[in-house]
């Protein structure tokens, strides 16, 4: 999946003008409907707490 995902990712990025990580998962699923890996990746991305990962100190200070 990974090589094809990144090919689709680059196509989407050039079309959209920004990085979208879910769109390639959806497009890949259309090509390979029986592959469950894109669903797992999509769920991970939807549940990923980006702010906590990138700015933990900022979030800790705002919770006081």
Secondary structure, 3 states (H helix, E strand, C coil): CHHHHHHHHHHHHHHHCCCCHHHHHHHHHHHCCCCCHHHHHHHHHHHCCHHHHHCHHHHHHHCC
